[in-house]
């Protein structure tokens, strides 16, 4: 190279930044526009193919002779070709600037005209000497490529090499250049493979992987620079030739065939990668950047699926199969679940860091299969009941999320959930010792399960149905008893003296009771006991709040319809009408009645007129009423019938109560709130101070059991206004009774409660028989209604429609008996030809 050329190169290299800053001043506008356009296109293609940043710099060069070499690429100097070869190539390439054109000249006319003419000469074709010097040009290019591969510097720039390639391509040597370049890259890959094998015979796996990674990075850099030289070939010939691939792809193919797929390099690399991943899973620190780069090699070489992923998934399944077998035995359910969650999170992060996204679903499926599906029964049996009983919401939520990952997970959990509810619920219901707290316990149990479904099971509809079905199952194992206990529980909440909760809390309790009541099939049993308790609260004035009572009825009506609450609402209506009657009757007494013994006008009289169909059935008792009370009853009945002609009153002595004023020792006067039977006994002591049991029975005509309960409340209860001989808590037929003159209490008005006898098995059986009798009437009425509407109906269809109308469960055999009874009573008839067809008889 001449000294002038060396000076030019040094000048360009030293003033690179200054040339870029002053480009518009140093070059013509035409040259600048052409250069920028070509450089932009080349940079985009280059960056796209190698994945580099688009801000790479390229050197522009301007010849010292005034000619310009415009190329989209410029790079490091290459000194592979001799100076004379380069000069020859330069001279040949400079012919391109003319390409048969002559400079335009102007010829002047005679001085007379002063006009000037522009003469355009004809084009002349010239033979390009490059055609005969292909070998010379290729020798320069070949030597330059080898220098690039050997990472040596030279004085020949990429711009000059790029122009050589461009000229040869224009002279139809593109195919030859492409073939020779492929051979160069392949030979270089073979040489690198041999070097890699020689240098990695006795080294560790990680050292081998690091060596391979450095080889790959260097190969990519050299391939990138080679491609920049042959960019024109890559952009033109490959587009025209459908059978060829890009220079970049050809280089990757050479690396794959001559390096990765040669002499066990691939298998050794995959084995090393899997060892690194296993160390990572065991918590050992590894070079994750190296791991990522190695896996990217398989991705770039299109070998990820067939060479790496298959082995990776196989190793993963083997690793987690062994680990899951160990952990399920060592850990309790909570720790095991958290370990599974941790492993899933680690594998998700692993995909994000250095694996293809397509591996995600396959990898997570392996973890789920090894940890969850393989031990699903063990997971369910190992601690689901414990998590539920201890109310460990966080662990239950984690269990639900993990089991929802596998197809069979949630169905298995649903079965275990149902079994737990049935087991615990049935144990609670069948334990007769906890009847007093059973309703409260069931509400607490139900509330806890609702929280589990809402907070842990994402309010899953299937689990909500499971909860309902499970409660239906165990509650109705003692359906009649549960209905009775619910009614008594509400009685305790609605009676006076209940200070456990405020109005808001009471309303919440009602809602929870209604939810529990919803599971009870024998709703008519609940109605019977609720009506009985409601009657006592209304008649004895023991209802804590009328508003609360009506709110409960409203909730029952919403749940079951007006059929269940119609009679209960009728009871309230009777009480309201009775208030109006009492006011009128008091005015009547004040104006018309009085006697020498009792001035009825001064008595506080409250009379309740009840509709028999709305209220419970009370036994009719015949007793000897004291004359004063008997007279008052006759006056009231006469007054009522005068207002309501044709109606009949029947006194219910067992529900009657009153207030007596009693005088004990000197200065001791009390008012006693007593029942009618208690009042009858106490009034007898005005005649004499001591009475025997037989005498009291004869005088009052009170039934024996009721008389014993009444005497026990007066002589053996909390307020002993009577004394008995002999002393004791039980009353016998030989006892003697007399007034307790020493009785005293800080209260002025005292309520003497009736002793409540425990319900015997026989009495309970009588109650159930009465309910069953009422059910028969309801069944008969439902059948007749259906027959009257349909006129003709089949047996199975009749059974189905009757069951939908009834509010209680009924067996098919019982229903069949009622149908036979209606046929005998000629409400319906059986078809003569078809025994399963019934006809309505008008």
C-alpha positions in Angstrom: 0.0 0.0 0.0 1.4 3.4 -0.9 2.3 6.0 1.7 -0.5 8.2 0.3 -3.0 5.5 0.9 -1.7 4.9 4.4 -2.0 8.5 5.2 -5.6 8.5 3.9 -6.5 5.5 6.1 -4.9 7.0 9.2 -6.7 10.3 8.6 -10.1 8.6 8.3 -9.6 6.5 11.4 -8.4 9.5 13.5 -11.3 11.7 12.4 -14.2 9.3 12.5 -16.3 11.3 15.0 -15.4 14.6 13.4 -16.6 13.3 10.0 -20.0 12.2 11.5 -20.5 15.6 13.1 -19.6 17.6 10.0 -21.0 15.2 7.4 -23.2 17.8 5.7 -20.2 20.2 5.3 -17.7 17.6 4.1 -19.8 15.8 1.4 -22.2 16.8 -1.2 -25.9 16.5 -0.6 -26.3 13.8 -3.2 -23.5 11.6 -1.7 -24.8 12.1 1.9 -28.4 11.1 0.9 -27.2 8.0 -0.9 -24.9 7.0 1.9 -27.5 7.4 4.6 -30.1 5.5 2.7 -27.8 2.5 2.1 -26.4 2.5 5.7 -29.9 2.6 7.2 -31.0 -0.4 5.1 -27.9 -2.4 5.9 -28.0 -1.6 9.6 -31.6 -2.8 9.8 -30.9 -6.1 8.0 -27.7 -6.6 10.0 -29.4 -5.9 13.4 -32.4 -8.1 12.5 -30.3 -11.1 11.6 -27.8 -11.0 14.6 -29.9 -9.4 17.2 -27.6 -6.5 17.8 -28.4 -2.9 18.7 -29.1 -0.6 15.8 -26.7 2.1 17.0 -23.6 0.4 15.6 -21.2 2.7 13.9 -19.9 2.4 10.4 -17.0 4.3 9.0 -17.4 6.4 5.9 -14.5 6.8 3.5 -13.7 9.3 0.8 -11.0 8.7 -1.7 -8.1 11.0 -1.9 -8.3 11.3 -5.6 -11.7 13.0 -5.4 -13.7 9.8 -6.2 -16.2 8.5 -3.7 -16.8 5.0 -2.5 -20.3 4.8 -1.2 -21.2 1.7 0.7 -23.7 0.9 3.5 -21.0 -0.8 5.5 -17.5 0.0 6.6 -15.5 -1.8 9.2 -12.1 -2.8 10.4 -9.1 -2.8 8.0 -8.2 -6.2 6.5 -4.6 -6.7 5.4 -5.0 -10.1 3.7 -4.5 -9.0 0.1 -1.4 -7.5 -1.4 -1.2 -3.9 -2.3 -1.2 -4.5 -6.0 -4.3 -6.7 -5.8 -6.2 -4.1 -3.9 -5.1 -1.3 -6.4 -6.2 -3.5 -9.3 -9.6 -4.1 -7.7 -9.9 -0.4 -7.0 -9.2 0.6 -10.6 -11.7 -2.0 -11.8 -14.3 -0.8 -9.4 -13.8 2.8 -10.4 -15.1 2.0 -13.8 -18.5 1.6 -12.2 -18.7 5.4 -11.7 -18.7 6.0 -15.4 -20.3 2.8 -16.7 -20.1 4.0 -20.3 -21.1 7.6 -19.6 -19.1 10.6 -20.7 -19.1 13.8 -18.9 -21.5 16.3 -20.3 -19.7 19.2 -22.0 -20.9 22.5 -23.3 -19.8 23.9 -26.6 -20.1 27.5 -27.3 -21.5 28.9 -30.6 -20.1 31.9 -32.4 -19.4 35.0 -30.5 -22.1 36.6 -32.5 -25.0 34.8 -31.0 -23.4 34.4 -27.5 -25.6 31.3 -27.0 -24.3 28.1 -25.5 -25.3 24.5 -26.4 -25.2 21.3 -24.4 -24.2 18.3 -26.4 -25.1 14.8 -25.1 -23.0 12.1 -26.7 -24.2 8.6 -27.4 -23.7 5.9 -24.8 -20.8 3.6 -25.3 -20.6 0.1 -23.8 -17.3 -1.1 -22.5 -16.3 -4.6 -21.3 -15.9 -4.8 -17.5 -12.4 -6.3 -16.8 -13.8 -7.7 -13.5 -15.3 -10.6 -15.4 -11.9 -11.9 -16.4 -10.5 -11.3 -12.9 -13.1 -13.2 -10.7 -10.3 -15.3 -9.2 -8.4 -12.2 -8.2 -11.4 -10.7 -6.4 -12.4 -13.9 -4.8 -8.8 -14.4 -3.5 -9.1 -11.1 -1.7 -12.6 -12.0 -0.3 -11.5 -15.5 0.8 -8.4 -14.2 2.5 -10.4 -11.6 4.3 -13.0 -14.1 5.5 -10.3 -16.3 6.9 -8.8 -13.3 8.7 -12.2 -12.6 10.2 -12.5 -16.2 11.3 -9.1 -16.1 12.8 -9.8 -12.8 14.5 -6.9 -11.0 12.8 -6.9 -7.4 11.6 -6.1 -6.2 8.1 -5.9 -2.9 6.2 -8.7 -3.8 3.8 -12.0 -2.2 4.9 -15.4 -3.7 4.8 -16.4 -0.9 2.4 -14.0 -2.1 -0.2 -14.9 -5.8 0.3 -18.6 -4.9 0.2 -18.0 -3.2 -3.2 -16.1 -6.3 -4.5 -19.1 -8.5 -3.6 -21.5 -6.1 -5.2 -19.6 -6.0 -8.5 -19.2 -9.8 -8.6 -22.9 -10.2 -8.0 -23.8 -7.8 -10.7 -21.5 -9.8 -13.1 -23.6 -13.0 -12.3 -21.1 -14.6 -9.9 -23.5 -14.6 -7.0 -24.1 -18.3 -7.1 -20.5 -19.1 -7.2 -19.7 -16.7 -4.3 -22.5 -18.2 -2.2 -21.3 -21.8 -2.7 -17.7 -20.9 -1.9 -18.7 -18.9 1.2 -20.7 -21.9 2.5 -17.6 -24.1 2.1 -15.5 -21.6 4.0 -17.9 -21.5 6.9 -18.3 -25.2 7.0 -14.5 -25.8 7.0 -14.1 -23.3 9.8 -16.8 -25.0 11.8 -15.1 -28.4 11.3 -11.8 -26.9 12.6 -13.5 -25.4 15.6 -15.2 -28.7 16.4 -11.8 -30.5 16.4 -10.3 -27.9 18.6 -13.2 -28.2 21.0 -12.9 -31.9 21.3 -9.1 -31.8 21.8 -9.4 -29.2 24.6 -12.3 -30.8 26.5 -11.2 -34.4 26.8 -10.4 -34.4 30.5 -12.3 -31.3 31.8 -15.3 -31.0 34.0 -18.8 -30.7 32.7 -19.1 -27.0 33.6 -15.8 -26.2 32.0 -16.8 -27.9 28.8 -20.1 -26.0 28.8 -18.3 -22.7 29.3 -15.9 -23.5 26.5 -18.7 -24.4 24.1 -20.5 -21.2 25.1 -17.4 -19.1 24.3 -17.0 -20.9 21.0 -20.7 -20.1 20.2 -20.3 -16.4 21.0 -17.1 -16.1 19.0 -18.7 -18.0 16.1 -21.7 -15.7 16.1 -19.5 -12.5 16.1 -17.4 -13.8 13.2 -20.5 -14.9 11.3 -22.0 -11.4 11.9 -19.0 -9.7 10.5 -18.8 -12.1 7.5 -22.4 -11.4 6.8 -21.9 -7.7 6.8 -19.2 -8.1 4.1 -21.5 -10.2 2.0 -24.7 -8.3 2.8 -25.3 -7.4 -0.8 -25.2 -11.1 -1.7 -27.5 -11.9 1.2 -30.0 -9.2 0.1 -30.1 -10.1 -3.6 -29.1 -13.6 -4.4 -31.1 -15.3 -1.6 -34.2 -13.4 -2.5 -33.9 -14.6 -6.1 -32.9 -18.2 -5.3 -35.6 -20.1 -3.5 -33.3 -23.0 -2.7 -30.8 -21.0 -0.7 -30.9 -19.7 2.9 -29.5 -16.6 4.4 -25.8 -16.5 5.3 -26.8 -16.4 8.9 -28.9 -19.5 8.7 -26.2 -21.2 6.6 -23.7 -20.5 9.4 -26.0 -21.8 12.1 -26.5 -24.9 10.0 -22.8 -25.4 9.7 -22.4 -25.0 13.5 -25.2 -27.5 14.1 -23.8 -30.2 11.7 -20.1 -29.8 12.3 -20.0 -28.9 16.0 -23.1 -29.7 18.0 -24.1 -32.9 16.3 -20.6 -34.3 16.1 -18.9 -36.8 18.4 -21.4 -36.7 21.3 -21.1 -32.9 21.8 -24.9 -32.6 21.8 -25.6 -35.3 24.4 -22.7 -34.1 26.6 -24.1 -30.6 26.4 -27.7 -31.7 27.3 -26.4 -33.8 30.1 -24.4 -30.9 31.5 -27.4 -28.5 31.3 -29.6 -31.0 33.1 -27.0 -31.4 35.8 -27.0 -27.6 36.3 -30.8 -27.5 36.4 -30.9 -30.3 39.0 -28.4 -28.4 41.2 -30.6 -25.3 40.9 -33.6 -27.3 42.0 -31.6 -28.6 45.0 -30.7 -25.1 46.0 -27.1 -25.1 44.9 -25.8 -21.9 43.4 -25.2 -22.1 39.6 -24.3 -19.8 36.7 -27.8 -19.1 35.4 -26.5 -16.7 32.7 -24.4 -19.6 31.3 -27.4 -21.9 31.5 -29.6 -19.4 29.7 -27.0 -18.9 26.9 -26.5 -22.7 26.4 -30.3 -23.3 26.1 -30.5 -20.3 23.6 -28.0 -22.2 21.4 -30.5 -25.1 21.0 -33.2 -22.5 20.3 -31.2 -20.8 17.6 -30.1 -24.1 16.0 -33.8 -25.3 16.0 -32.8 -28.2 18.2 -34.7 -27.2 21.3 -37.6 -29.6 20.9 -35.9 -32.8 19.7 -32.5 -32.5 21.4 -33.2 -30.7 24.7 -36.8 -30.5 25.7 -37.6 -34.2 25.6 -34.6 -35.1 27.8 -35.3 -32.1 30.1 -39.0 -33.2 30.7 -37.9 -36.8 31.3 -35.3 -35.8 33.9 -37.8 -33.4 35.5 -40.4 -36.2 35.9 -37.8 -38.5 37.4 -36.6 -35.9 39.8 -40.0 -34.9 41.1 -41.3 -38.5 41.2 -38.6 -39.3 43.7 -39.0 -36.1 45.7 -42.8 -36.3 46.0 -42.5 -39.9 47.2 -40.2 -38.7 49.9 -42.1 -35.6 50.9 -45.5 -37.2 51.2 -44.1 -39.5 53.8 -42.1 -36.9 55.7 -44.3 -33.9 55.8 -47.8 -33.2 57.2 -50.4 -32.0 54.8 -49.9 -28.3 55.4 -46.1 -28.4 54.8 -46.6 -30.7 51.8 -49.0 -28.3 50.2 -46.6 -25.4 50.7 -43.8 -27.4 49.2 -45.8 -28.1 46.1 -46.7 -24.5 45.8 -43.1 -23.5 46.1 -42.0 -26.1 43.4 -44.7 -24.8 40.9 -43.6 -21.2 41.5 -39.9 -22.2 40.9 -40.7 -24.0 37.6 -42.8 -21.0 36.4 -39.8 -18.7 37.1 -37.5 -21.2 35.3 -39.5 -21.0 32.2 -39.5 -17.2 32.4 -35.7 -17.1 32.8 -34.3 -19.5 30.2 -36.8 -21.9 28.7 -39.2 -21.6 25.8 -42.7 -20.6 26.7 -44.0 -23.7 24.9 -42.4 -25.8 27.6 -44.5 -24.1 30.3 -47.6 -26.3 30.2 -45.7 -29.5 29.8 -43.4 -28.7 32.7 -46.1 -27.6 35.1 -48.2 -30.7 34.2 -45.3 -32.9 35.3 -45.1 -31.2 38.7 -48.9 -31.4 39.1 -48.9 -35.1 38.1 -46.0 -36.1 40.4 -47.1 -34.1 43.5 -50.9 -34.0 43.2 -52.4 -36.6 40.9 -50.1 -39.4 42.1 -51.0 -38.8 45.8 -54.5 -37.4 45.6 -56.1 -40.1 47.8 -53.3 -39.7 50.3 -53.7 -35.9 50.4 -57.4 -36.2 51.0 -57.1 -38.8 53.6 -54.0 -37.3 55.3 -55.5 -34.1 56.7 -58.6 -32.6 55.0 -60.8 -33.4 58.0 -58.1 -31.9 60.3 -57.9 -28.7 58.3 -61.7 -28.4 58.3 -62.1 -29.2 62.0 -59.3 -26.7 63.0 -60.7 -24.1 60.6 -57.3 -23.5 58.9 -58.5 -21.3 56.2 -55.2 -20.5 54.6 -54.3 -24.1 54.2 -57.8 -25.0 52.9 -57.5 -22.2 50.3 -54.1 -23.5 49.2 -55.5 -27.0 49.0 -58.4 -25.9 46.8 -56.0 -24.0 44.4 -53.7 -26.9 44.0 -56.4 -29.5 43.6 -58.1 -27.3 41.0 -55.0 -27.7 38.8 -55.8 -31.4 38.1 -59.0 -32.7 36.5 -59.9 -35.2 39.3 -58.8 -32.9 42.2 -62.0 -30.9 43.0 -64.4 -33.9 42.6 -62.3 -35.8 45.2 -62.2 -32.7 47.5 -66.0 -32.3 47.1 -66.6 -35.9 48.2 -64.2 -35.5 51.2 -66.0 -32.2 52.1 -69.4 -34.0 52.0 -68.2 -36.9 54.1 -66.8 -34.6 56.7 -70.1 -32.6 57.0 -72.2 -35.8 57.2 -69.9 -37.4 59.8 -69.7 -34.4 62.1 -73.3 -33.4 61.6 -74.7 -36.8 62.3 -72.6 -37.1 65.4 -74.1 -33.8 66.7 -77.7 -34.7 65.8 -77.6 -38.2 67.3 -76.1 -37.1 70.6 -79.2 -36.6 72.7 -77.2 -35.1 75.6 -76.6 -32.0 73.6 -80.2 -31.3 72.6 -80.3 -28.1 74.6 -77.4 -26.6 72.6 -77.9 -28.5 69.4 -79.5 -25.7 67.3 -76.9 -23.2 68.4 -74.1 -25.7 67.7 -75.6 -26.5 64.2 -75.7 -22.8 63.4 -72.1 -22.3 64.4 -71.1 -25.4 62.4 -73.0 -24.1 59.3 -71.5 -20.6 59.6 -68.0 -22.0 59.7 -68.6 -24.1 56.6 -70.0 -21.0 54.8 -66.8 -19.2 55.6 -64.8 -22.0 54.2 -66.7 -22.1 50.9 -66.6 -18.3 50.6 -63.0 -17.6 51.6 -61.3 -20.8 50.6 -63.3 -22.5 47.9 -64.1 -19.3 45.9 -67.8 -19.7 46.5 -67.7 -22.7 44.1 -71.3 -23.6 43.2 -70.7 -27.3 43.4 -69.4 -27.0 46.9 -72.5 -24.9 47.9 -74.7 -27.8 46.6 -72.6 -30.3 48.5 -73.1 -28.3 51.7 -76.9 -28.2 51.2 -77.2 -31.9 50.3 -75.0 -32.9 53.3 -77.1 -30.9 55.8 -80.3 -32.3 54.2 -78.9 -35.8 54.9 -77.8 -35.6 58.6 -80.5 -33.2 59.9 -83.3 -35.5 58.7 -81.9 -38.5 60.5 -83.8 -37.0 63.4 -86.0 -34.7 61.4 -88.9 -34.5 63.8 -86.7 -33.8 66.8 -84.7 -31.1 65.0 -87.9 -29.3 63.9 -89.1 -29.4 67.6 -85.7 -28.1 68.9 -85.7 -25.3 66.4 -89.1 -24.2 67.5 -88.0 -24.3 71.2 -84.8 -22.4 70.4 -86.8 -19.6 68.9 -89.2 -19.6 71.9 -86.2 -19.0 74.2 -85.0 -16.1 72.0 -88.5 -14.5 71.7 -89.6 -14.8 75.4 -89.3 -11.9 77.9 -86.2 -12.0 80.0 -84.0 -12.9 77.0 -81.1 -10.3 77.3 -78.5 -12.2 75.3 -78.8 -10.1 72.2 -79.9 -6.8 70.8 -82.6 -6.3 68.1 -79.9 -6.5 65.3 -78.4 -9.6 66.8 -81.8 -11.2 67.2 -82.6 -10.5 63.6 -79.3 -12.1 62.6 -80.2 -15.2 64.7 -83.6 -15.4 63.0 -81.9 -15.5 59.6 -79.5 -18.2 60.6 -82.4 -20.2 62.1 -84.3 -19.9 58.9 -81.3 -21.3 57.0 -81.2 -24.3 59.3 -85.0 -24.6 59.2 -84.7 -24.8 55.4 -83.1 -28.2 55.6 -85.9 -29.7 57.8 -88.4 -31.8 55.8 -91.0 -32.1 58.6 -92.0 -28.4 58.6 -95.4 -29.3 59.9 -93.8 -30.5 63.1 -92.0 -27.2 63.5 -95.3 -25.4 62.9 -97.0 -27.5 65.6 -94.4 -26.8 68.3 -93.9 -23.2 67.3 -97.6 -22.6 67.5 -97.8 -24.1 70.9 -94.9 -21.9 72.2 -96.3 -18.8 70.5 -99.6 -19.3 72.2 -98.0 -19.3 75.6 -96.0 -16.2 74.8 -99.1 -14.4 73.6 -101.6 -15.5 76.2 -99.3 -15.3 79.2 -97.8 -12.0 78.1 -94.3 -13.4 77.8 -93.4 -12.2 74.3 -90.3 -9.9 74.4 -91.3 -7.9 71.3 -94.4 -8.0 69.0 -92.2 -6.6 66.3 -89.8 -9.4 66.6 -92.6 -12.0 66.6 -94.0 -10.5 63.4 -90.5 -10.3 61.8 -90.1 -14.0 62.4 -93.5 -14.8 60.9 -92.5 -12.7 57.8 -89.3 -14.7 57.4 -91.3 -18.0 57.7 -93.8 -16.8 55.1 -91.0 -15.9 52.7 -89.4 -19.3 53.2 -92.5 -21.5 53.2 -95.4 -19.5 51.9 -98.6 -18.3 53.5 -99.8 -21.9 54.1 -97.5 -22.3 57.1 -98.0 -18.9 58.7 -101.7 -18.4 58.0 -102.8 -19.8 61.4 -99.9 -18.1 63.2 -100.9 -14.8 61.8 -104.5 -15.5 62.8 -103.4 -15.8 66.4 -102.0 -12.3 66.3 -105.3 -11.1 64.8 -107.3 -12.7 67.6 -105.1 -10.9 70.2 -105.8 -7.6 68.5 -109.5 -8.2 68.4 -109.5 -9.3 72.0 -108.0 -6.0 73.1 -111.0 -4.2 71.6 -113.4 -6.6 73.2 -111.8 -6.2 76.6 -112.1 -2.4 76.5 -115.8 -2.7 75.6 -116.4 -5.4 78.3 -114.7 -3.3 81.0 -116.9 -0.4 80.2 -119.9 -2.7 80.4 -118.8 -4.1 83.8 -118.3 -0.6 85.3 -121.7 0.5 84.2 -123.8 -2.6 85.0 -122.3 -5.1 87.3 -121.3 -5.2 90.9 -122.1 -7.4 93.9 -121.8 -7.5 97.6 -118.9 -9.9 97.5 -117.0 -8.6 94.4 -117.3 -5.3 92.5 -116.5 -6.5 89.0 -116.3 -3.0 87.8 -113.1 -2.5 89.8 -111.4 -5.7 88.6 -108.7 -5.7 85.9 -110.2 -8.2 83.5 -108.5 -9.4 80.3 -110.4 -11.8 78.2 -108.9 -13.4 75.0 -111.4 -14.7 72.5 -109.6 -17.2 70.4 -110.5 -18.9 67.1 -110.2 -22.6 67.7 -108.8 -23.3 64.2 -105.9 -21.0 64.7 -104.7 -22.1 68.1 -103.4 -25.4 69.4 -105.8 -28.0 70.6 -106.1 -27.8 74.4 -107.7 -30.5 76.5 -111.2 -29.7 77.9 -111.1 -29.9 81.8 -114.1 -29.8 84.1 -113.3 -28.2 87.5 -115.2 -26.6 90.4 -114.7 -22.9 89.7 -115.0 -20.6 92.7 -118.4 -18.9 92.7 -117.0 -15.4 92.2 -115.1 -16.5 89.1 -117.9 -18.6 87.8 -120.2 -15.5 87.9 -117.7 -13.4 86.0 -117.5 -16.0 83.4 -121.2 -16.1 82.9 -121.4 -12.3 82.6 -118.6 -12.3 79.9 -120.2 -15.1 77.9 -123.6 -13.4 77.9 -122.1 -10.1 76.9 -120.1 -11.8 74.0 -123.1 -13.7 72.6 -125.1 -10.5 72.7 -122.6 -9.0 70.3 -122.0 -12.1 68.2 -125.2 -14.1 67.8 -124.8 -17.8 67.0 -121.3 -18.1 68.4 -120.3 -20.3 71.3 -117.6 -19.8 73.9 -115.7 -22.6 75.5 -113.5 -21.7 78.5 -109.9 -22.9 78.5 -109.2 -23.2 82.3 -105.7 -24.4 81.7 -104.7 -21.1 80.1 -106.4 -18.9 82.7 -104.3 -16.9 85.2 -104.8 -14.1 87.7 -103.4 -12.0 90.6 -104.3 -12.7 94.2 -103.6 -10.4 97.1 -102.4 -12.5 100.1 -101.9 -11.5 103.7 -99.3 -13.6 105.6 -97.7 -12.5 108.9 -98.3 -9.2 110.6 -97.7 -6.4 108.0 -96.7 -8.8 105.2 -98.9 -8.4 102.1 -98.0 -9.7 98.7 -99.6 -10.0 95.2 -99.3 -13.4 93.7 -99.4 -14.1 90.0 -100.9 -17.6 89.7 -102.7 -19.9 87.3 -106.4 -20.6 87.7 -105.6 -24.0 89.4 -103.2 -22.3 91.8 -105.8 -19.6 92.6 -108.5 -22.2 93.2 -106.3 -24.0 95.8 -105.2 -20.8 97.6 -108.7 -19.4 97.8 -109.8 -22.6 99.7 -107.4 -21.6 102.6 -109.7 -18.6 103.3 -112.2 -21.2 104.6 -109.7 -23.2 106.8 -106.0 -23.1 107.5 -105.2 -26.8 106.8 -106.2 -29.1 103.9 -105.3 -32.6 103.0 -104.5 -33.8 99.5 -107.7 -35.8 99.2 -109.8 -32.9 100.4 -108.3 -30.5 97.9 -108.9 -33.1 95.1 -112.5 -33.4 96.1 -113.1 -29.7 96.4 -111.4 -28.6 93.1 -112.0 -31.6 90.9 -108.6 -30.9 89.3 -107.1 -33.9 87.5 -104.6 -35.9 89.6 -101.4 -35.1 87.7 -102.3 -31.5 87.3 -103.2 -31.2 91.0 -99.8 -32.7 92.1 -98.0 -30.3 89.8 -100.0 -27.3 91.2 -99.4 -28.3 94.9 -95.7 -28.9 94.2 -95.3 -25.4 92.7 -97.0 -23.8 95.8 -95.3 -25.9 98.5 -92.0 -27.2 97.1 -91.0 -24.5 94.6 -88.9 -21.3 95.0 -91.7 -19.3 96.6 -93.3 -21.6 99.2 -96.5 -19.9 100.2 -97.8 -23.2 101.5 -96.1 -25.8 103.8 -96.7 -29.5 103.8 -96.3 -32.4 106.1 -94.3 -34.5 105.7 -91.6 -32.3 104.2 -90.1 -33.1 100.8 -89.9 -32.2 97.1 -92.5 -34.6 96.0 -96.3 -34.6 96.7 -98.1 -37.7 97.7 -101.8 -38.4 98.4 -101.4 -38.4 102.2 -99.8 -35.0 102.5 -101.3 -32.2 104.6 -101.0 -28.5 103.5 -101.3 -25.2 105.4 -100.4 -21.6 104.9 -96.8 -20.4 105.5 -97.4 -17.6 107.9 -93.7 -16.8 108.0 -93.5 -16.3 104.2 -91.7 -13.1 103.2 -89.8 -11.9 100.2 -88.3 -8.6 99.1 -90.6 -8.5 96.0 -94.2 -7.3 96.4 -95.5 -9.0 93.3 -94.4 -12.6 92.9 -94.9 -14.9 90.0 -95.3 -18.5 91.0 -94.4 -20.6 88.1 -96.0 -23.9 87.4 -93.7 -26.9 87.8 -93.0 -28.2 84.3 -93.3 -32.0 84.1 -90.8 -33.7 81.8 -92.5 -35.0 78.7 -92.8 -38.7 78.9 -92.2 -41.0 76.0 -95.9 -41.7 75.9 -96.8 -38.0 75.8 -94.2 -37.5 73.0 -95.7 -40.4 71.1 -99.2 -38.8 71.5 -97.8 -35.6 70.1 -96.4 -37.4 67.1 -99.6 -39.3 66.6 -101.6 -36.1 66.6 -99.2 -34.6 64.0 -99.5 -37.8 61.9 -103.3 -37.5 62.1 -103.1 -33.9 60.9 -100.8 -35.1 58.1 -103.5 -37.6 57.0 -105.9 -34.7 56.6 -103.4 -32.7 54.6 -102.7 -35.7 52.3 -106.4 -36.3 51.7 -107.0 -32.7 50.9 -104.1 -32.6 48.5 -105.3 -35.7 46.7 -108.8 -34.4 46.4 -107.6 -31.1 45.1 -105.5 -32.7 42.4 -108.3 -35.1 41.4 -110.9 -32.3 41.2 -108.6 -30.4 38.9 -107.4 -33.3 36.7 -110.6 -35.4 36.7 -108.5 -38.4 35.6 -104.9 -39.1 36.4 -102.4 -42.0 36.6 -101.0 -43.4 39.9 -97.4 -42.3 39.5 -98.3 -38.9 38.3 -100.7 -38.5 41.3 -98.0 -39.5 43.7 -95.5 -37.0 42.2 -97.9 -34.1 42.4 -99.0 -34.9 45.9 -95.4 -34.9 47.1 -94.8 -31.5 45.6 -97.7 -30.0 47.5 -96.9 -31.4 50.9 -94.6 -29.7 53.4 -93.5 -32.9 55.0 -92.0 -36.2 53.9 -94.3 -39.1 53.3 -93.7 -42.7 52.4 -95.3 -44.1 49.3 -97.0 -46.9 51.2 -98.7 -44.3 53.5 -99.8 -42.3 50.5 -101.2 -45.4 48.9 -103.3 -46.1 52.1 -104.8 -42.6 51.9 -105.7 -43.1 48.3 -107.4 -46.4 49.2 -109.3 -44.6 52.0 -110.5 -42.0 49.6 -111.7 -44.7 47.2 -113.6 -46.3 50.0 -115.2 -43.0 50.9 -116.1 -42.5 47.2 -114.1 -39.3 46.7 -112.4 -41.1 43.7 -112.6 -44.4 41.9 -110.2 -46.8 40.1 -110.5 -47.4 36.4 -112.1 -50.8 35.6 -109.6 -51.6 32.9 -106.5 -49.9 34.1 -105.8 -50.3 37.9 -103.2 -47.5 37.8 -105.7 -44.9 36.5 -108.0 -42.9 38.9 -111.2 -41.0 38.2 -112.6 -38.1 40.3 -116.1 -38.7 41.7 -118.1 -35.5 42.0 
